[in-house]
Amino acid sequence: MAKLEDATLAQLFTEARSHNGWNPEPLPESVLRDLYALTKFGPTAANSTPARFYFLTSPEAKERLAKLSSGSNGPKILQAPCTVIVGYDLDFPETLPKLFPHAPGAKDWFPDPVAKEWGALRNSSLQGGYFMIAARALGLDVGPMSGFDNAAVDAEFFAGTNIKSNFIVSIGHGTTEGLFPRNPRLDFDEAAKIL
Ligand SMILES: Cc1cc2nc3c(=O)[nH]c(=O)nc-3n(C[C@H](O)[C@H](O)[C@H](O)COP(=O)(O)O)c2cc1C
């Protein structure tokens, strides 16, 4: 594999920001589908892919989410053309016969509900990360948020399922509105060790 160009790395990482202001112009459905088509290939344990993505694009759907969010998140959700609820499905073991067919017993690997929830949360968080990098790869900006009432969002959007909300992320073309200066990151020696 070849190293990506610096400009590509800048678009994905070093120049990419978490956005608060948005151009409200709608995104074509094809872009949302392209985004999932990349995201789904990110690795997860036993290929379990427990994340579920609800793309809220209508004013009504965004209003239902905005009223359950906190701080300044509500207006941001309403302004963005799309805000995605990244959830995790606690029934993910049911899909393992399709997703991990060479291990027919895989769906029985999660008898412990705590381990199952950890697995769903861990792997859906990974998928949420893949989703954000995929969005940037497709030329979109992202604005992730965890400031919302998870239990209320679960009741509002996931009633009758075993899906739970993880975090939400607005996608679209960001503006500089509400964009604070880039904050520092930990240096290598503060965050990492080579053993
Ligand atoms: C899981 C997650 C939850 C976040 N929750 C919120 C939030 O509720 N409200 C908000 O304004 N920003 C939220 N952020 C944005 C972070 O503050 C932002 O990504 C971080 O400061 C890095 O900013 P930068 O990407 O512009 O460097 C969240 C980010 C992540 C990944």
The ligand as a Tripos MOL2 file, in Angstrom:
@<TRIPOS>MOLECULE
LIG
   31    33     1     0     0
SMALL
NO_CHARGES

@<TRIPOS>ATOM
      1 C1        -17.9300   11.5410   20.9340 C.3       1 LIG1
      2 C2        -17.8290   13.0370   20.8410 C.ar      1 LIG1
      3 C3        -18.7140   13.8190   21.5480 C.ar      1 LIG1
      4 C4        -18.6880   15.2070   21.4410 C.ar      1 LIG1
      5 N1        -19.6700   15.9360   22.0450 N.ar      1 LIG1
      6 C5        -19.7890   17.2480   21.7570 C.ar      1 LIG1
      7 C6        -20.9280   18.0010   22.1930 C.ar      1 LIG1
      8 O1        -21.8540   17.4620   22.8030 O.2       1 LIG1
      9 N2        -20.9780   19.3100   21.8740 N.ar      1 LIG1
     10 C7        -20.0010   19.9220   21.1520 C.ar      1 LIG1
     11 O2        -20.1150   21.1260   20.8780 O.2       1 LIG1
     12 N3        -18.9040   19.2390   20.7210 N.ar      1 LIG1
     13 C8        -18.7900   17.9290   20.9900 C.ar      1 LIG1
     14 N4        -17.7120   17.2020   20.5040 N.ar      1 LIG1
     15 C9        -16.6910   17.8880   19.6850 C.3       1 LIG1
     16 C10       -15.3040   17.8910   20.3490 C.3       1 LIG1
     17 O3        -15.2370   18.8890   21.3430 O.3       1 LIG1
     18 C11       -14.2620   18.1160   19.2390 C.3       1 LIG1
     19 O4        -14.3060   17.0120   18.3740 O.3       1 LIG1
     20 C12       -12.8390   18.2590   19.8060 C.3       1 LIG1
     21 O5        -12.7520   19.3830   20.6350 O.3       1 LIG1
     22 C13       -11.8130   18.3590   18.6930 C.3       1 LIG1
     23 O6        -12.0920   19.4870   17.8830 O.3       1 LIG1
     24 P1        -11.3790   19.6280   16.4360 P.3       1 LIG1
     25 O7        -11.7570   18.3720   15.6860 O.co2     1 LIG1
     26 O8        -12.0020   20.8410   15.8300 O.co2     1 LIG1
     27 O9         -9.9240   19.7490   16.6650 O.co2     1 LIG1
     28 C14       -17.6980   15.8270   20.6420 C.ar      1 LIG1
     29 C15       -16.7700   15.0300   19.9480 C.ar      1 LIG1
     30 C16       -16.8400   13.6530   20.0270 C.ar      1 LIG1
     31 C17       -15.8830   12.8150   19.2090 C.3       1 LIG1
@<TRIPOS>BOND
     1     1     2 1
     2     2     3 ar
     3     2    30 ar
     4     3     4 ar
     5     4     5 ar
     6     4    28 ar
     7     5     6 ar
     8     6     7 ar
     9     6    13 1
    10     7     8 2
    11     7     9 ar
    12     9    10 ar
    13    10    11 2
    14    10    12 ar
    15    12    13 ar
    16    13    14 ar
    17    14    15 1
    18    14    28 ar
    19    15    16 1
    20    16    17 1
    21    16    18 1
    22    18    19 1
    23    18    20 1
    24    20    21 1
    25    20    22 1
    26    22    23 1
    27    23    24 1
    28    24    25 2
    29    24    26 1
    30    24    27 1
    31    28    29 ar
    32    29    30 ar
    33    30    31 1
@<TRIPOS>SUBSTRUCTURE
     1 LIG1         1 GROUP 0 **** ****
